[in-house]
Amino acid sequence: MKNGVQLITYPDSLGINLEELSTALERYFPDLFTGIHLLPFYPSSADRGFAPLGYDRVDPQFGDWKAVEGLAGRYDIVVDFMVNHISRHSPQFLDFLERGGKSPWADLFLNVRKFHPSGEIPPGDLAKIYTRKPRAPLTGVIHPDGSEDTLWCTFSEEQIDLDIASPVGTAFLEDNLRSLCSHGISMLRLDAFAYVTKRLGTNCFFVEPDVWELLHRIQTIVAEYGVEILPEIHEHYSIQLKLANKGYRVYDFALPMLLLHTIFSGSSRRLKEWLMISPHNQITTLDTHDGIGVVDAADLLSSEEIEKTVDALYERGSNVNRRYSSEEYNNLDIYQINCTYYSATGEDDDAYILSRAVQFFAPGIPQVYYVGALSGRNDTDLIEQTKQGRDINRHPYSLDEIAVEIERPVNKRLFRLMRFRSHTPAFGGTFALADSDDSRLSIVRTGSGGDQAILDVDLNELRCEIRYRDALGKEERWIC
Protein backbone atom coordinates (compact mmCIF):
# COMPACT_ATOMS: atom_id res chain seq x y z
CA MET A 1 0.00 0.00 0.00
CA LYS A 2 1.08 3.57 -0.63
CA ASN A 3 2.57 5.24 2.42
CA GLY A 4 0.34 8.30 2.41
CA VAL A 5 -2.67 9.60 4.32
CA GLN A 6 -5.80 7.45 4.09
CA LEU A 7 -9.35 8.69 4.54
CA ILE A 8 -11.89 6.78 6.64
CA THR A 9 -15.46 7.45 5.52
CA TYR A 10 -18.92 6.01 5.21
CA PRO A 11 -20.23 5.82 1.65
CA ASP A 12 -22.78 8.57 2.43
CA SER A 13 -20.90 10.93 4.74
CA LEU A 14 -19.09 13.17 2.25
CA GLY A 15 -22.06 13.57 -0.06
CA ILE A 16 -25.05 11.25 -0.14
CA ASN A 17 -23.54 8.30 -2.03
CA LEU A 18 -20.41 6.92 -3.65
CA GLU A 19 -20.83 9.11 -6.71
CA GLU A 20 -20.88 12.26 -4.58
CA LEU A 21 -17.99 10.94 -2.49
CA SER A 22 -15.95 10.63 -5.67
CA THR A 23 -16.92 14.20 -6.62
CA ALA A 24 -15.99 15.49 -3.16
CA LEU A 25 -12.57 13.82 -3.30
CA GLU A 26 -11.76 15.34 -6.67
CA ARG A 27 -13.23 18.77 -6.00
CA TYR A 28 -12.35 19.45 -2.36
CA PHE A 29 -9.59 17.04 -1.34
CA PRO A 30 -7.24 16.88 -4.36
CA ASP A 31 -3.88 15.19 -3.76
CA LEU A 32 -4.54 14.70 -0.03
CA PHE A 33 -5.26 10.98 0.23
CA THR A 34 -3.60 7.91 -1.22
CA GLY A 35 -6.13 5.48 0.20
CA ILE A 36 -9.70 5.22 1.49
CA HIS A 37 -11.08 2.98 4.19
CA LEU A 38 -14.59 2.69 2.82
CA LEU A 39 -16.80 1.76 5.76
CA PRO A 40 -19.50 -0.87 5.11
CA PHE A 41 -21.48 -0.25 1.95
CA TYR A 42 -23.28 -3.60 1.97
CA PRO A 43 -27.00 -3.97 2.72
CA SER A 44 -27.27 -4.03 6.51
CA SER A 45 -29.88 -4.11 9.26
CA ALA A 46 -28.06 -2.23 12.04
CA ASP A 47 -24.88 -0.69 13.45
CA ARG A 48 -24.33 1.60 10.47
CA GLY A 49 -23.41 -1.25 8.14
CA PHE A 50 -21.71 -3.59 10.60
CA ALA A 51 -24.69 -5.98 10.63
CA PRO A 52 -24.38 -7.06 6.97
CA LEU A 53 -27.07 -9.02 5.15
CA GLY A 54 -24.31 -10.27 2.85
CA TYR A 55 -21.32 -9.16 0.81
CA ASP A 56 -22.47 -9.85 -2.73
CA ARG A 57 -24.14 -6.47 -3.29
CA VAL A 58 -23.55 -2.77 -2.72
CA ASP A 59 -26.54 -1.19 -1.01
CA PRO A 60 -28.36 0.53 -3.92
CA GLN A 61 -28.73 3.75 -1.92
CA PHE A 62 -24.92 4.09 -2.07
CA GLY A 63 -24.26 2.92 -5.63
CA ASP A 64 -22.90 -0.27 -7.13
CA TRP A 65 -19.72 -2.27 -7.56
CA LYS A 66 -18.74 -0.12 -10.51
CA ALA A 67 -18.58 2.88 -8.18
CA VAL A 68 -16.43 0.96 -5.68
CA GLU A 69 -14.13 -0.25 -8.44
CA GLY A 70 -13.87 3.29 -9.79
CA LEU A 71 -12.50 4.46 -6.45
CA ALA A 72 -10.19 1.43 -6.33
CA GLY A 73 -8.73 2.57 -9.65
CA ARG A 74 -7.54 5.81 -8.01
CA TYR A 75 -6.93 4.91 -4.37
CA ASP A 76 -5.88 2.01 -2.19
CA ILE A 77 -9.25 0.79 -0.93
CA VAL A 78 -9.75 -0.82 2.49
CA VAL A 79 -13.09 -2.60 3.09
CA ASP A 80 -14.57 -4.36 6.10
CA PHE A 81 -15.31 -8.02 6.59
CA MET A 82 -17.27 -8.87 9.73
CA VAL A 83 -15.66 -12.23 10.31
CA ASN A 84 -17.46 -12.72 13.64
CA HIS A 85 -21.10 -12.22 12.65
CA ILE A 86 -23.84 -11.55 10.12
CA SER A 87 -27.26 -9.88 10.33
CA ARG A 88 -30.21 -11.74 11.81
CA HIS A 89 -32.05 -10.48 8.71
CA SER A 90 -29.63 -12.17 6.34
CA PRO A 91 -31.13 -14.79 3.99
CA GLN A 92 -29.09 -17.48 5.73
CA PHE A 93 -30.36 -16.67 9.21
CA LEU A 94 -33.96 -16.20 8.10
CA ASP A 95 -33.87 -19.65 6.51
CA PHE A 96 -32.46 -21.13 9.73
CA LEU A 97 -35.09 -19.31 11.77
CA GLU A 98 -37.83 -20.80 9.62
CA ARG A 99 -36.49 -24.35 9.24
CA GLY A 100 -34.30 -24.87 12.30
CA GLY A 101 -31.96 -27.83 12.09
CA LYS A 102 -33.31 -28.74 8.64
CA SER A 103 -31.90 -25.54 7.15
CA PRO A 104 -28.72 -25.97 5.08
CA TRP A 105 -27.45 -22.92 6.98
CA ALA A 106 -28.02 -24.29 10.47
CA ASP A 107 -24.33 -24.98 11.00
CA LEU A 108 -23.35 -21.46 9.91
CA PHE A 109 -24.39 -20.17 13.32
CA LEU A 110 -22.80 -20.84 16.67
CA ASN A 111 -25.34 -22.88 18.57
CA VAL A 112 -24.54 -23.23 22.27
CA ARG A 113 -25.23 -26.99 21.90
CA LYS A 114 -21.91 -27.15 20.06
CA PHE A 115 -20.29 -26.23 23.37
CA HIS A 116 -22.50 -28.06 25.83
CA PRO A 117 -25.18 -30.72 25.20
CA SER A 118 -27.60 -28.98 27.58
CA GLY A 119 -27.79 -26.00 25.27
CA GLU A 120 -26.58 -23.80 28.10
CA ILE A 121 -23.13 -22.54 29.06
CA PRO A 122 -22.23 -23.46 32.66
CA PRO A 123 -22.20 -20.36 34.91
CA GLY A 124 -18.51 -20.74 35.72
CA ASP A 125 -17.56 -20.75 32.04
CA LEU A 126 -19.98 -17.94 31.25
CA ALA A 127 -18.37 -15.74 33.89
CA LYS A 128 -14.98 -16.09 32.20
CA ILE A 129 -16.14 -14.76 28.82
CA TYR A 130 -14.69 -11.40 27.88
CA THR A 131 -17.39 -8.92 26.94
CA ARG A 132 -17.76 -5.16 26.81
CA LYS A 133 -21.53 -5.35 26.96
CA PRO A 134 -23.67 -5.39 30.12
CA ARG A 135 -25.20 -8.77 29.19
CA ALA A 136 -24.31 -12.36 28.35
CA PRO A 137 -23.21 -12.81 24.70
CA LEU A 138 -26.17 -15.06 23.90
CA THR A 139 -29.62 -14.82 22.32
CA GLY A 140 -32.51 -17.26 22.12
CA VAL A 141 -34.57 -18.10 19.03
CA ILE A 142 -37.86 -19.96 18.71
CA HIS A 143 -38.66 -21.79 15.47
CA PRO A 144 -42.21 -22.19 14.04
CA ASP A 145 -42.33 -25.81 15.23
CA GLY A 146 -41.76 -24.63 18.81
CA SER A 147 -38.18 -25.83 19.08
CA GLU A 148 -35.67 -23.44 20.63
CA ASP A 149 -31.99 -22.68 20.21
CA THR A 150 -29.54 -20.48 22.06
CA LEU A 151 -27.01 -18.83 19.81
CA TRP A 152 -23.84 -16.93 20.42
CA CYS A 153 -24.44 -13.18 19.96
CA THR A 154 -21.42 -11.15 21.00
CA PHE A 155 -22.66 -7.69 20.06
CA SER A 156 -26.24 -6.56 19.41
CA GLU A 157 -29.06 -9.03 18.79
CA GLU A 158 -29.00 -7.90 15.15
CA GLN A 159 -25.53 -9.47 14.82
CA ILE A 160 -25.54 -13.27 15.06
CA ASP A 161 -22.16 -14.95 15.51
CA LEU A 162 -20.82 -17.32 12.85
CA ASP A 163 -19.27 -20.76 13.14
CA ILE A 164 -16.61 -20.44 10.45
CA ALA A 165 -15.00 -23.71 11.54
CA SER A 166 -17.99 -25.74 10.32
CA PRO A 167 -18.01 -26.95 6.69
CA VAL A 168 -20.76 -24.51 5.72
CA GLY A 169 -18.98 -21.74 7.64
CA THR A 170 -15.69 -22.49 5.93
CA ALA A 171 -17.36 -22.26 2.52
CA PHE A 172 -19.15 -19.05 3.52
CA LEU A 173 -15.85 -17.50 4.63
CA GLU A 174 -13.91 -18.43 1.51
CA ASP A 175 -16.67 -17.52 -0.95
CA ASN A 176 -17.13 -14.05 0.52
CA LEU A 177 -13.42 -13.36 0.85
CA ARG A 178 -12.84 -14.23 -2.79
CA SER A 179 -15.82 -12.18 -3.90
CA LEU A 180 -14.67 -9.07 -2.04
CA CYS A 181 -11.09 -9.40 -3.28
CA SER A 182 -12.27 -9.59 -6.88
CA HIS A 183 -13.27 -5.92 -6.87
CA GLY A 184 -9.81 -4.36 -6.83
CA ILE A 185 -9.45 -3.69 -3.11
CA SER A 186 -6.03 -3.40 -1.46
CA MET A 187 -6.78 -4.37 2.12
CA LEU A 188 -9.41 -6.26 4.09
CA ARG A 189 -10.11 -5.02 7.60
CA LEU A 190 -11.12 -7.90 9.86
CA ASP A 191 -13.72 -6.41 12.17
CA ALA A 192 -13.99 -7.98 15.64
CA PHE A 193 -11.86 -10.96 14.59
CA ALA A 194 -10.62 -11.64 18.14
CA TYR A 195 -14.14 -12.61 19.26
CA VAL A 196 -14.30 -15.48 16.75
CA THR A 197 -12.13 -17.80 18.86
CA LYS A 198 -14.51 -19.35 21.39
CA ARG A 199 -13.57 -22.20 23.66
CA LEU A 200 -15.21 -23.05 26.99
CA GLY A 201 -12.93 -22.52 29.96
CA THR A 202 -11.28 -19.49 28.32
CA ASN A 203 -12.29 -15.84 27.98
CA CYS A 204 -13.25 -16.60 24.33
CA PHE A 205 -11.22 -13.62 23.14
CA PHE A 206 -7.99 -13.85 21.15
CA VAL A 207 -7.61 -17.49 22.13
CA GLU A 208 -4.25 -18.90 21.05
CA PRO A 209 -3.32 -20.79 18.92
CA ASP A 210 -6.83 -20.66 17.39
CA VAL A 211 -6.51 -16.97 16.52
CA TRP A 212 -3.29 -17.55 14.57
CA GLU A 213 -4.89 -20.38 12.62
CA LEU A 214 -7.82 -18.10 11.75
CA LEU A 215 -5.57 -15.27 10.52
CA HIS A 216 -3.46 -17.71 8.50
CA ARG A 217 -6.59 -19.16 6.83
CA ILE A 218 -7.78 -15.72 5.79
CA GLN A 219 -4.39 -14.42 4.73
CA THR A 220 -3.76 -17.48 2.56
CA ILE A 221 -6.97 -16.85 0.62
CA VAL A 222 -6.66 -13.09 0.09
CA ALA A 223 -2.94 -13.21 -0.71
CA GLU A 224 -3.87 -14.85 -4.03
CA TYR A 225 -5.39 -11.48 -4.99
CA GLY A 226 -2.54 -9.34 -3.66
CA VAL A 227 -4.74 -8.17 -0.79
CA GLU A 228 -3.44 -7.52 2.73
CA ILE A 229 -5.38 -8.06 5.96
CA LEU A 230 -5.73 -5.63 8.84
CA PRO A 231 -6.88 -7.32 12.07
CA GLU A 232 -8.96 -4.89 14.15
CA ILE A 233 -8.73 -5.20 17.91
CA HIS A 234 -9.18 -2.82 20.84
CA GLU A 235 -7.21 -4.22 23.74
CA HIS A 236 -3.90 -4.14 25.57
CA TYR A 237 -1.03 -2.92 23.40
CA SER A 238 0.85 -6.19 23.94
CA ILE A 239 -1.62 -7.90 21.59
CA GLN A 240 -0.78 -5.39 18.85
CA LEU A 241 2.91 -6.16 19.40
CA LYS A 242 2.20 -9.90 19.07
CA LEU A 243 0.36 -9.38 15.80
CA ALA A 244 3.06 -7.08 14.42
CA ASN A 245 5.82 -9.52 15.37
CA LYS A 246 4.07 -12.16 13.26
CA GLY A 247 4.09 -9.81 10.27
CA TYR A 248 0.49 -8.55 10.37
CA ARG A 249 -0.38 -4.90 10.03
CA VAL A 250 -1.92 -3.54 13.20
CA TYR A 251 -3.75 -0.47 14.45
CA ASP A 252 -2.18 2.05 16.81
CA PHE A 253 -5.27 2.66 18.91
CA ALA A 254 -3.13 3.80 21.87
CA LEU A 255 -1.99 7.00 20.15
CA PRO A 256 -5.25 9.01 20.58
CA MET A 257 -5.24 8.82 24.39
CA LEU A 258 -1.46 9.23 24.59
CA LEU A 259 -1.64 12.43 22.56
CA LEU A 260 -4.48 13.82 24.68
CA HIS A 261 -2.43 13.02 27.78
CA THR A 262 0.56 14.78 26.22
CA ILE A 263 -1.45 17.93 25.44
CA PHE A 264 -3.30 18.06 28.75
CA SER A 265 -0.25 17.27 30.94
CA GLY A 266 2.34 19.19 28.92
CA SER A 267 4.67 16.19 29.08
CA SER A 268 5.83 14.07 26.14
CA ARG A 269 7.46 11.37 28.30
CA ARG A 270 4.76 8.69 27.97
CA LEU A 271 4.28 9.38 24.28
CA LYS A 272 8.01 9.03 23.63
CA GLU A 273 8.10 5.71 25.49
CA TRP A 274 5.40 4.35 23.17
CA LEU A 275 6.92 5.75 19.99
CA MET A 276 10.17 3.96 20.82
CA ILE A 277 8.49 0.54 20.92
CA SER A 278 5.43 0.90 18.68
CA PRO A 279 5.31 -1.27 15.53
CA HIS A 280 6.29 0.28 12.23
CA ASN A 281 3.91 -1.90 10.19
CA GLN A 282 0.89 -0.17 11.68
CA ILE A 283 -2.04 2.03 10.77
CA THR A 284 -2.30 5.11 12.99
CA THR A 285 -5.57 6.78 13.93
CA LEU A 286 -6.77 9.57 16.18
CA ASP A 287 -10.43 9.16 15.30
CA THR A 288 -12.59 6.46 13.75
CA HIS A 289 -16.30 5.67 13.37
CA ASP A 290 -16.09 4.35 16.94
CA GLY A 291 -15.24 6.39 20.03
CA ILE A 292 -11.86 7.33 21.45
CA GLY A 293 -10.44 4.13 22.95
CA VAL A 294 -9.40 4.13 26.60
CA VAL A 295 -8.47 0.49 27.20
CA ASP A 296 -5.85 0.64 24.41
CA ALA A 297 -3.61 2.92 26.50
CA ALA A 298 -3.59 0.70 29.60
CA ASP A 299 -0.06 0.33 31.05
CA LEU A 300 1.28 2.85 28.55
CA LEU A 301 -0.39 5.30 30.89
CA SER A 302 -0.91 4.52 34.56
CA SER A 303 -4.46 4.16 35.86
CA GLU A 304 -4.11 7.56 37.47
CA GLU A 305 -2.86 9.13 34.24
CA ILE A 306 -5.73 7.61 32.28
CA GLU A 307 -8.25 8.89 34.81
CA LYS A 308 -6.74 12.40 34.73
CA THR A 309 -6.74 12.40 30.92
CA VAL A 310 -10.38 11.30 30.76
CA ASP A 311 -11.35 13.93 33.35
CA ALA A 312 -9.45 16.61 31.43
CA LEU A 313 -11.20 15.60 28.21
CA TYR A 314 -14.59 16.13 29.80
CA GLU A 315 -13.48 19.38 31.47
CA ARG A 316 -11.62 20.94 28.53
CA GLY A 317 -13.33 19.29 25.58
CA SER A 318 -16.13 21.08 23.76
CA ASN A 319 -19.77 19.94 23.98
CA VAL A 320 -18.81 16.55 25.37
CA ASN A 321 -20.68 14.93 28.22
CA ARG A 322 -20.18 11.68 30.14
CA ARG A 323 -23.81 10.79 29.40
CA TYR A 324 -22.98 10.54 25.68
CA SER A 325 -20.81 7.48 26.46
CA SER A 326 -23.36 5.77 28.69
CA GLU A 327 -26.20 3.27 28.28
CA GLU A 328 -28.59 6.23 28.12
CA TYR A 329 -27.17 6.91 24.65
CA ASN A 330 -26.89 3.25 23.68
CA ASN A 331 -23.13 3.17 24.02
CA LEU A 332 -21.87 -0.13 22.62
CA ASP A 333 -18.48 -0.10 24.31
CA ILE A 334 -17.97 1.03 27.88
CA TYR A 335 -14.25 1.59 27.23
CA GLN A 336 -14.69 4.26 24.56
CA ILE A 337 -15.51 7.97 24.76
CA ASN A 338 -17.90 9.38 22.18
CA CYS A 339 -16.38 12.63 20.97
CA THR A 340 -14.74 14.06 17.85
CA TYR A 341 -11.00 14.53 18.20
CA TYR A 342 -11.22 18.23 17.39
CA SER A 343 -13.76 18.72 20.20
CA ALA A 344 -11.65 16.53 22.52
CA THR A 345 -8.83 19.09 22.19
CA GLY A 346 -11.25 21.84 23.19
CA GLU A 347 -11.61 22.88 19.55
CA ASP A 348 -8.21 24.47 19.93
CA ASP A 349 -6.74 24.76 16.43
CA ASP A 350 -3.13 24.65 17.61
CA ALA A 351 -3.67 21.58 19.82
CA TYR A 352 -5.51 19.79 17.03
CA ILE A 353 -2.91 20.51 14.36
CA LEU A 354 -0.15 19.49 16.77
CA SER A 355 -1.92 16.16 17.29
CA ARG A 356 -2.21 15.53 13.56
CA ALA A 357 1.42 16.48 12.96
CA VAL A 358 2.59 13.94 15.53
CA GLN A 359 0.30 11.29 14.02
CA PHE A 360 1.72 11.94 10.55
CA PHE A 361 5.32 11.71 11.76
CA ALA A 362 4.72 8.59 13.90
CA PRO A 363 5.63 5.18 12.46
CA GLY A 364 3.01 3.69 10.15
CA ILE A 365 0.39 4.77 7.63
CA PRO A 366 -1.94 7.49 8.99
CA GLN A 367 -5.70 7.30 8.61
CA VAL A 368 -7.93 10.34 9.12
CA TYR A 369 -11.66 9.91 9.76
CA TYR A 370 -13.83 12.09 7.52
CA VAL A 371 -15.07 14.24 10.44
CA GLY A 372 -11.46 14.77 11.51
CA ALA A 373 -10.49 15.63 7.94
CA LEU A 374 -12.76 18.68 8.29
CA SER A 375 -11.86 19.36 11.95
CA GLY A 376 -15.45 18.51 12.80
CA ARG A 377 -17.13 19.52 16.04
CA ASN A 378 -19.35 17.31 18.20
CA ASP A 379 -22.77 17.03 16.58
CA THR A 380 -24.95 17.32 19.68
CA ASP A 381 -28.08 17.94 17.59
CA LEU A 382 -27.67 14.58 15.86
CA ILE A 383 -26.96 12.67 19.05
CA GLU A 384 -30.02 14.13 20.78
CA GLN A 385 -32.11 13.23 17.76
CA THR A 386 -30.96 9.60 17.54
CA LYS A 387 -29.89 8.92 21.16
CA GLN A 388 -26.97 6.94 19.69
CA GLY A 389 -23.74 7.97 21.40
CA ARG A 390 -21.48 7.36 18.42
CA ASP A 391 -23.53 9.71 16.25
CA ILE A 392 -21.82 12.63 17.96
CA ASN A 393 -18.90 11.85 15.63
CA ARG A 394 -20.92 10.92 12.53
CA HIS A 395 -22.09 14.23 11.12
CA PRO A 396 -23.08 13.86 7.44
CA TYR A 397 -21.61 16.56 5.18
CA SER A 398 -23.33 17.72 2.00
CA LEU A 399 -21.18 18.88 -0.90
CA ASP A 400 -22.22 22.48 -0.22
CA GLU A 401 -21.27 22.13 3.44
CA ILE A 402 -17.84 20.73 2.55
CA ALA A 403 -17.24 23.76 0.32
CA VAL A 404 -17.72 26.00 3.36
CA GLU A 405 -15.77 23.85 5.82
CA ILE A 406 -12.59 23.66 3.75
CA GLU A 407 -12.23 27.45 4.01
CA ARG A 408 -11.76 27.37 7.79
CA PRO A 409 -8.16 28.32 8.75
CA VAL A 410 -7.65 25.11 10.74
CA ASN A 411 -8.52 23.03 7.67
CA LYS A 412 -6.17 24.97 5.42
CA ARG A 413 -3.41 24.11 7.91
CA LEU A 414 -4.53 20.49 8.10
CA PHE A 415 -4.70 20.09 4.31
CA ARG A 416 -1.14 21.39 3.98
CA LEU A 417 -0.01 18.79 6.52
CA MET A 418 -1.88 15.96 4.78
CA ARG A 419 -0.52 16.91 1.36
CA PHE A 420 3.01 17.03 2.78
CA ARG A 421 2.62 13.63 4.45
CA SER A 422 1.20 11.97 1.35
CA HIS A 423 3.82 13.21 -1.11
CA THR A 424 7.11 13.49 0.80
CA PRO A 425 9.50 10.55 0.29
CA ALA A 426 11.12 11.05 3.71
CA PHE A 427 8.29 9.04 5.28
CA GLY A 428 9.22 5.91 3.35
CA GLY A 429 12.46 5.49 5.31
CA THR A 430 13.50 5.50 8.95
CA PHE A 431 11.97 6.88 12.13
CA ALA A 432 13.94 8.36 15.03
CA LEU A 433 13.36 10.44 18.13
CA ALA A 434 15.84 13.25 18.72
CA ASP A 435 16.82 14.16 22.27
CA SER A 436 14.49 16.67 23.91
CA ASP A 437 13.15 17.49 27.35
CA ASP A 438 9.65 16.42 28.37
CA SER A 439 8.08 19.71 27.32
CA ARG A 440 9.19 19.10 23.76
CA LEU A 441 9.16 16.38 21.10
CA SER A 442 11.38 16.03 18.07
CA ILE A 443 10.78 13.35 15.40
CA VAL A 444 13.13 12.73 12.47
CA ARG A 445 12.01 10.90 9.34
CA THR A 446 14.70 10.07 6.78
CA GLY A 447 13.99 8.67 3.32
CA SER A 448 16.10 6.10 1.49
CA GLY A 449 17.19 8.81 -0.96
CA GLY A 450 18.57 11.02 1.79
CA ASP A 451 15.73 13.53 2.14
CA GLN A 452 14.74 14.36 5.70
CA ALA A 453 11.70 15.75 7.52
CA ILE A 454 11.91 16.89 11.15
CA LEU A 455 8.99 17.77 13.41
CA ASP A 456 9.73 19.93 16.45
CA VAL A 457 6.95 20.29 19.02
CA ASP A 458 6.79 22.79 21.89
CA LEU A 459 4.11 21.66 24.33
CA ASN A 460 4.28 24.84 26.40
CA GLU A 461 3.24 26.92 23.40
CA LEU A 462 1.31 24.16 21.58
CA ARG A 463 3.47 25.01 18.60
CA CYS A 464 5.03 22.74 16.02
CA GLU A 465 7.50 23.41 13.23
CA ILE A 466 8.50 21.26 10.26
CA ARG A 467 11.93 21.37 8.67
CA TYR A 468 12.39 19.60 5.38
CA ARG A 469 15.49 18.99 3.27
CA ASP A 470 15.13 17.19 -0.03
CA ALA A 471 17.65 14.83 -1.62
CA LEU A 472 19.28 17.74 -3.45
CA GLY A 473 19.83 19.70 -0.26
CA LYS A 474 17.06 22.27 -0.74
CA GLU A 475 15.54 23.22 2.60
CA GLU A 476 12.29 24.71 3.78
CA ARG A 477 10.85 25.44 7.22
CA TRP A 478 7.29 26.23 8.27
CA ILE A 479 5.06 26.50 11.30
CA CYS A 480 2.26 23.94 11.19
Disulfide bonds with the S-S distance in Angstrom:
none
